[in-house]
């Protein structure tokens, strides 16, 4: 028997019920630009979510601008190849922007003071990806005692313990070597379930005494870079869609865009709070409203 009900108390309200639910079709009537998260929103790491590809094609057929926005230490090219392999072809979107791509161009433009004069980089990546270092004058070193820049772009947290990253990074942090975190995700989805992401490794570096600059959602540079490529549209006509309150929703609101949460990926009612409420909720990235329940 439910003791709360016997005592006359109602169950705690579902925070999701406070937020308006809509369909993507509704949003397309009032917005011109769609910044859409990849992992957890468009696909699950192996396949597109049901209805997601159709939704992207419907938006493009209406003349909407679609940019896939991802916290990933990989550059845009490797990300596009990976998307194609799991069934998301490049004609489903206008732009594919990763935080790694933004960081690469910031490095090339010489606008990151942390990288000024740096030549030897300790790169923390996933699957040995080195695309961040190609053609920007940085050489990779595995020695934390000799590096003059740390780039944290990926995590292998499903198989490498956080303690191993602590051991690797502690000497660099002790020398106050600056770090760039080019993938701020704290949590990532893997075939084995959730694991700590590159953002958690960057937090660890701070705990060890290191200094970190963050590039990617929810920080402004990725939104500014993407919207500049799209012609600087009015931000009230831009909607950002994703499954992470801490990254997608917080970043969208800070950038002046409408923020839409999808209840796939890592999202769920428990993560909502008053400060980071989305403007709207989609059960998933689907075009029609058949599965949408109004509150």
C-alpha positions in Angstrom: 0.0 0.0 0.0 1.3 3.5 -0.9 1.9 5.3 2.4 2.1 8.7 0.8 -1.4 8.2 -0.7 -2.8 7.0 2.7 -1.5 10.1 4.4 -3.2 12.3 1.8 0.0 13.4 0.0 0.0 13.5 -3.8 3.0 12.1 -5.7 5.7 14.5 -6.6 4.9 16.2 -9.9 6.8 15.0 -12.9 9.0 17.9 -14.0 8.6 16.9 -17.6 4.8 17.6 -17.3 5.6 21.3 -16.8 7.2 21.6 -20.3 5.2 21.9 -23.5 5.5 18.9 -25.8 5.4 19.4 -29.5 6.3 17.7 -32.8 9.1 18.6 -35.1 6.5 19.5 -37.6 5.1 22.2 -35.3 8.6 23.6 -34.7 9.3 23.8 -38.4 6.5 26.3 -38.8 8.2 28.8 -36.5 11.9 28.2 -37.0 14.4 28.4 -39.9 17.6 26.8 -38.5 17.9 23.5 -36.6 21.0 22.7 -34.6 20.6 19.0 -33.8 22.7 16.9 -31.6 24.0 13.6 -33.0 24.6 10.8 -30.4 21.5 10.2 -28.4 19.3 12.4 -30.7 19.8 11.3 -34.3 21.4 7.9 -33.6 22.3 5.5 -30.7 25.8 4.9 -31.9 25.0 2.0 -34.2 21.7 3.0 -36.0 19.5 6.1 -36.5 16.6 6.3 -34.2 13.2 5.4 -35.8 11.9 8.4 -37.7 15.1 10.5 -37.3 16.3 10.3 -40.9 12.8 11.1 -42.2 12.7 14.1 -39.9 16.0 15.5 -41.2 14.8 15.0 -44.8 11.5 16.7 -44.1 13.2 19.7 -42.7 15.5 20.0 -45.7 12.6 19.6 -48.1 11.0 22.6 -46.4 14.2 24.6 -47.0 15.2 24.6 -43.4 18.9 24.7 -42.5 20.1 21.7 -40.6 23.4 21.5 -38.8 24.4 18.4 -36.8 26.2 19.6 -33.8 28.3 17.2 -31.8 30.6 17.2 -28.8 33.3 15.1 -30.4 37.1 15.5 -30.4 37.2 14.2 -33.9 37.2 16.7 -36.8 34.1 17.0 -39.1 35.5 14.7 -41.8 35.9 11.6 -39.6 32.6 12.3 -38.0 30.8 12.5 -41.4 32.4 9.1 -42.3 31.2 7.6 -39.1 27.7 9.0 -39.6 27.5 7.5 -43.1 28.6 4.1 -41.8 25.8 3.9 -39.3 23.2 5.1 -41.9 23.1 8.9 -41.8 24.2 10.1 -45.2 25.5 13.5 -45.9 22.5 14.6 -47.9 20.4 14.5 -44.6 22.0 17.7 -43.3 23.6 20.9 -44.4 26.5 21.1 -42.0 28.2 18.6 -39.7 30.0 20.5 -36.9 32.0 18.9 -34.2 33.6 20.6 -31.2 36.9 19.1 -32.5 36.4 20.9 -35.8 35.8 24.2 -34.0 38.9 23.7 -31.8 41.0 22.9 -34.9 40.1 26.1 -36.6 40.7 28.1 -33.4 44.1 26.6 -33.2 44.8 27.3 -36.9 43.7 30.9 -36.4 46.1 31.3 -33.5 43.4 32.7 -31.2 43.9 30.3 -28.3 46.5 31.8 -25.9 46.9 28.4 -24.2 48.4 27.1 -27.5 50.7 30.0 -28.2 54.2 28.7 -28.6 53.2 25.1 -28.0 54.7 22.4 -30.1 54.5 19.1 -28.2 50.9 17.9 -27.4 49.7 15.2 -25.1 46.5 14.1 -26.9 43.8 12.2 -25.0 41.5 10.7 -27.7 39.4 7.8 -28.6 40.4 5.0 -31.0 43.7 6.7 -31.5 42.2 9.6 -33.4 44.8 12.2 -34.2 42.8 14.4 -36.6 43.1 17.3 -34.2 46.8 17.6 -34.8 47.0 17.3 -38.6 48.6 20.3 -40.2 48.5 22.7 -37.2 52.2 22.5 -36.2 51.7 20.3 -33.2 53.5 17.0 -32.7 52.2 14.3 -30.4 54.0 13.1 -27.4 53.0 10.5 -24.9 55.3 11.9 -22.2 53.4 14.2 -19.7 56.8 15.5 -18.6 57.7 17.0 -21.9 54.4 18.2 -23.3 53.6 21.9 -23.4 49.9 21.5 -24.3 47.2 18.9 -23.4 44.3 18.3 -25.6 41.4 16.2 -24.2 39.3 15.1 -27.0 37.9 11.6 -26.1 37.5 9.0 -23.5 37.8 5.3 -23.4 36.1 5.2 -20.1 34.3 1.9 -20.7 37.6 0.1 -20.7 40.2 2.5 -19.2 39.7 3.4 -15.5 39.7 7.1 -14.5 42.7 6.3 -12.2 44.8 5.5 -15.3 44.0 9.0 -16.7 44.9 10.5 -13.3 48.3 8.8 -13.4 48.9 10.0 -17.0 47.9 13.6 -16.5 49.2 14.3 -13.0 52.8 15.3 -14.1 51.4 17.7 -16.7 49.0 19.2 -14.2 51.7 19.6 -11.7 53.7 21.6 -14.2 50.6 23.7 -14.9 50.5 22.8 -18.6 47.4 24.3 -20.2 44.7 22.0 -21.5 42.0 22.3 -24.1 38.9 20.1 -23.6 37.4 19.8 -27.0 34.7 17.4 -26.0 32.9 18.6 -22.8 30.6 15.6 -22.4 30.8 14.3 -18.9 29.0 11.1 -19.8 29.0 9.0 -23.0 26.8 6.2 -24.2 28.7 3.0 -25.3 27.5 -0.5 -26.3 28.3 -1.5 -22.7 26.2 1.3 -21.2 27.2 4.8 -19.8 30.8 5.6 -19.1 32.6 8.8 -18.2 33.4 11.1 -21.0 36.2 13.5 -22.0 34.6 16.2 -19.9 35.1 14.1 -16.8 38.8 13.7 -17.7 39.0 17.5 -18.0 37.4 17.9 -14.6 40.0 15.5 -13.2 42.7 17.6 -14.7 41.4 20.6 -12.9 41.2 18.6 -9.7 44.9 17.8 -10.2 45.7 21.6 -10.4 45.6 22.0 -14.2 44.0 24.8 -16.2 41.4 23.9 -18.8 39.7 25.9 -21.7 36.4 24.3 -22.8 35.4 24.1 -26.5 32.0 22.6 -27.4 28.5 22.6 -26.0 27.4 24.3 -23.7 30.1 26.9 -24.4 29.5 29.7 -26.9 32.3 29.2 -29.5 30.6 26.2 -31.1 27.3 28.1 -31.6 29.0 31.2 -32.8 31.1 29.2 -35.3 28.1 27.2 -36.6 25.7 30.2 -37.0 28.4 32.3 -38.7 28.7 29.5 -41.3 24.9 29.6 -41.7 24.8 33.3 -42.3 24.2 34.6 -38.8 20.4 34.0 -38.7 18.2 35.7 -36.1 18.6 33.6 -33.0 14.9 33.6 -32.2 14.5 31.6 -35.4 17.0 29.0 -34.3 16.2 25.9 -32.4 18.7 23.6 -30.8 17.7 20.0 -30.1 19.5 17.4 -28.0 19.3 14.9 -25.2 21.6 16.5 -22.6 20.2 19.2 -20.3 23.7 20.1 -19.1 25.1 20.5 -22.6 22.3 20.9 -25.2 19.7 22.8 -23.2 22.2 25.0 -21.2 24.1 25.8 -24.4 21.1 26.7 -26.4 19.7 29.0 -23.8 23.1 30.7 -23.4 23.3 31.2 -27.1 19.9 32.8 -27.4 18.3 29.9 -29.2 15.2 28.0 -28.4 16.0 24.8 -26.5 14.3 21.5 -27.1 15.0 18.3 -25.2 14.5 14.8 -26.7 13.8 12.0 -24.3 16.2 9.6 -25.9 19.9 9.2 -25.2 20.8 10.2 -21.6 17.8 12.5 -21.0 15.0 11.7 -18.6 12.6 13.5 -16.1 15.1 13.3 -13.3 17.6 15.6 -14.9 15.3 18.6 -15.3 15.4 21.5 -12.9 14.0 25.0 -12.9 17.2 26.7 -14.0 17.8 24.4 -17.0 14.2 23.7 -18.2 13.9 23.3 -22.0 11.4 25.4 -23.9 9.9 22.3 -25.4 10.1 18.5 -25.3 10.1 15.9 -28.1 9.7 12.3 -27.2 12.2 11.6 -30.0 13.4 13.2 -33.3 10.3 12.3 -35.3 8.4 14.5 -37.8 4.8 13.9 -36.9 2.8 14.4 -33.7 1.2 11.0 -33.4 3.3 10.0 -30.4 3.0 13.4 -28.7 0.9 13.8 -25.6 0.0 17.4 -24.7 0.1 18.5 -21.0 
